[in-house]
Amino acid sequence: MTTTTLHPGKDGAGVVRRTVLPGGLRVVTETMPTVRSVAVGMWVGIGSRDEAPEHMGATHFLEHLLFKGTPTRDAMQISASIEGIGGEINAFTAKEYTCYYARVLDEDLPLAVDVLADVVTSSLVTEEDVESERGVILEEIAMHDDDPSDVVHEQFSSALYGDSPIGRPILGTVESINALGRDRIVEYYRAYYQPPRTVVSVAGNIRHEHVVELVARAYERAGALAGPRECAPPRTSGPGAEARSEVRVLDRPTEQANLVLGTTGMSRTDDRRFALGVLNAALGGGMSSRLFQEIREKRGLAYSAYSYTSAYADTGQFGIYVGCMPSKIDDVLQICRDEVARVVSDGITEEEILRGKGQMRGGLVLGLEDTGSRMSRIGKNELVYDELMAVDEVLSRIESVTPDEISEVAKDVLSRPLTLAVIGPYADKDFSAAIA
């Protein structure tokens, strides 16, 4: 068992420590002595992009099933044990990882660790539970499909990445969920839910040594710490993705058209990601951004208009989303193309750079004001990065972004082939000119 200090903190607060237990299980903690709550997360380095075609949807399916019961707790006992002390327990699935988490009072930390470890290591995954939860997931897919603002982002990813695991929906499809049997799900569970792929992150009013003791006890009880094994390294590569020029249109009789226009972005370890973040903030990151001002404030063409970035191990996305009246989509698309072209040719102003940096800095700091966000930061960093960058260092990297770096990033990313996804009443409309 080895313990290291990742960040020394200040005056006893913000100390981040890391211990590797036998079996390759990692425990990272951050002390927040002025609060009375604790957030616990168990991060597993497996996401929807890891699924073979026969396992499509299995990662998210497991997220549901693991709460259905273990040898010591049924589904009611799992939820009631945490909710009965005023806490919360939940999980989420992403493209490259899955997280099971709880937030409780500091005095209830032992219970939270025990329940989450029980769920992650010892789920029964019975045939009855698989069939019961299959219906729940099909309802979730139906609910998702009824929201065009969700579907358009899914369609954009599918068009951008093609028929590849990273372009497929996290939830799976109706066909793939109906095809998944218990044997395949259990096979997936046993193969990937292993200590070397797992990070336990805890933030709040805690002592690192106490957390390590609790985690070790819970995992040993489940027989999950057998043998010295190396931690799984961060995912730093993959097949990547080339930008594609493609239009994806779903004809639906909606009252509002939804569109995403964009291209590939940057991987999460690309040093230029800070410049792209400032550029994104200036172009469509808030009410003062160019897109919001031009589309909504000056012309009243839409209620919602923004740009965004997302990053993975080997690729990323840059997208512009707008929801507008179907009759206004041509005008909206023209504005989006014009603003992108202006940024590529002229860059952004000094005032926009200062505003973009301020937005990024404020968003980072204000987003770390509670135990849950701190837990997420250290857990995700341990799982997917080679190092934990201190908050002050991140702020410094944002502040050091230069106009030339932003201009270079704009010319690189925004000059790539464009992909467009549209949902609306457009059975006979040709959108190919919008990405030409």
Secondary structure as GFF3:
##gff-version 3
##sequence-region A 1 436
A	DSSP	beta_strand	2	7	.	.	.	ID=ss1
A	DSSP	beta_strand	16	20	.	.	.	ID=ss2
A	DSSP	beta_strand	26	31	.	.	.	ID=ss3
A	DSSP	beta_strand	37	44	.	.	.	ID=ss4
A	DSSP	three_ten_helix	48	50	.	.	.	ID=ss5
A	DSSP	three_ten_helix	53	55	.	.	.	ID=ss6
A	DSSP	alpha_helix	58	65	.	.	.	ID=ss7
A	DSSP	alpha_helix	75	83	.	.	.	ID=ss8
A	DSSP	beta_strand	88	93	.	.	.	ID=ss9
A	DSSP	beta_strand	98	105	.	.	.	ID=ss10
A	DSSP	three_ten_helix	106	108	.	.	.	ID=ss11
A	DSSP	alpha_helix	109	122	.	.	.	ID=ss12
A	DSSP	alpha_helix	127	145	.	.	.	ID=ss13
A	DSSP	alpha_helix	148	161	.	.	.	ID=ss14
A	DSSP	three_ten_helix	165	167	.	.	.	ID=ss15
A	DSSP	alpha_helix	174	179	.	.	.	ID=ss16
A	DSSP	alpha_helix	182	192	.	.	.	ID=ss17
A	DSSP	three_ten_helix	195	197	.	.	.	ID=ss18
A	DSSP	beta_strand	198	204	.	.	.	ID=ss19
A	DSSP	alpha_helix	208	221	.	.	.	ID=ss20
A	DSSP	beta_strand	246	251	.	.	.	ID=ss21
A	DSSP	beta_strand	257	264	.	.	.	ID=ss22
A	DSSP	alpha_helix	273	284	.	.	.	ID=ss23
A	DSSP	alpha_helix	290	292	.	.	.	ID=ss24
A	DSSP	pi_helix	293	297	.	.	.	ID=ss25
A	DSSP	beta_strand	302	311	.	.	.	ID=ss26
A	DSSP	beta_strand	316	324	.	.	.	ID=ss27
A	DSSP	three_ten_helix	326	328	.	.	.	ID=ss28
A	DSSP	alpha_helix	329	346	.	.	.	ID=ss29
A	DSSP	alpha_helix	350	366	.	.	.	ID=ss30
A	DSSP	alpha_helix	371	384	.	.	.	ID=ss31
A	DSSP	alpha_helix	391	399	.	.	.	ID=ss32
A	DSSP	alpha_helix	403	413	.	.	.	ID=ss33
A	DSSP	beta_strand	419	424	.	.	.	ID=ss34
A	DSSP	three_ten_helix	432	435	.	.	.	ID=ss35
###
